[in-house]
Amino acid sequence: MNSKKQYLYLIAKSKWEADLINAECQALIGKPPDENGIIISERKVDVSRGAYIKNCVELIFQTASLEQLHRYLEAAKLYADDFRVSVTKIPRGLKMNSMELASEIGARIEGSPDLDNPKVIFYLVATDEQLWFGKITSESDRAWIKHTAKPHTTSSSLPARLCRAVVNIIADIGDSLVDPCCGAGTLLLEAAHIGINVVGYDINKKMVGASRKNLEYFGLEGAIHLADAREITGRFDALTTDLPYGIYTQASDKLYREILQNIKSLAPKAALITAKDITDMLCDLGYEAKRVIPVPKSRVTRYIHIVDILECND
Ligand SMILES: C[S@@+](CC[C@H](N)C(=O)[O-])C[C@H]1O[C@@H](n2cnc3c(N)ncnc32)[C@H](O)[C@@H]1O
């Protein structure tokens, strides 16, 4: 193997969310996954905040044959207390028995196995052509699953996993992030959970209460205010919002323009989510559109516009 340490990242696969997945991988790891949902990189990243990035494995051996892997393991005399061996096959239907593979590998590692509460997880990723073996250094905390059961939600609330990916694309841990139309606060929840300082606004008092209670329910902090996004002021590291739309909201181009005109002064970069592609409007208003990530879901396609706001970049 290469003398520099290498890391394997395993990425969730979804045809519909492929662009969003690529963008999250680019933002956190610096490259997109291959067709197997794998990234190999010399960059070590803590992926506990990952939405579609499942885990990071520090590679120990890479080989094309099981016999060779066994020989490497026997020569290396690996030792670990409380370890487990996990196996992922790509594709899942690959003709190999995961349990047998795991126990054959485990038998070649010295120390004590603990399948229920392992301190060390050795990991094998097997494809038709390659076997990658290593040790997990971090795994996604998948906390969006419990956040999905937040006490307050609305028909226009975004999927929590999508929000986690958006937050990862636009902000870093420790940044300040504003959502000027926060609704029930799904974006804020994911951001606050990973250590971003969040501020939210909504024109609807009920929504302000919903966001506050949702954050509180999960023991998270954030400042939520009742305000019109057309009037708010302030300065943040990043902005993300899901602009008003849907049958209960009067979402006109005029409202979009007025909101977008004002929130331009709030942050140098933004991820703006809409139910239609508004790239032309954004360019017209002086935003620098970097890319649009379409996320189709049943009959609705969401468009995530990643933009720079040049007048804020001083
Ligand atoms: C699509 S929803 C946001 C949903 C939110 N992301 C969630 O997951 O719950 C848009 C929100 O914008 C709010 N809104 C509409 N016009 C606004 C304005 N002028 N200023 C601030 N908020 C506004 C609505 O009250 C609504 O809660």
The ligand as an ORCA input file, in Angstrom:
! r2SCAN-3c Opt
* xyz 0 1
  C     -41.211     26.634      3.567
  S     -41.478     27.240      5.177
  C     -40.019     26.840      6.039
  C     -40.038     25.428      6.498
  C     -38.854     25.085      7.379
  N     -37.622     25.006      6.643
  C     -39.097     23.774      8.104
  O     -38.443     22.782      7.759
  O     -39.990     23.724      8.942
  C     -41.329     28.952      4.965
  C     -41.541     29.787      6.198
  O     -41.386     31.156      5.807
  C     -42.189     31.944      6.649
  N     -42.351     33.246      5.993
  C     -43.161     33.603      4.977
  N     -42.970     34.890      4.659
  C     -41.994     35.365      5.490
  C     -41.349     36.617      5.663
  N     -41.668     37.661      4.907
  N     -40.404     36.730      6.629
  C     -40.079     35.683      7.414
  N     -40.668     34.470      7.305
  C     -41.601     34.316      6.359
  C     -43.465     31.125      6.797
  O     -44.149     31.512      7.980
  C     -42.918     29.694      6.839
  O     -42.781     29.273      8.177
*
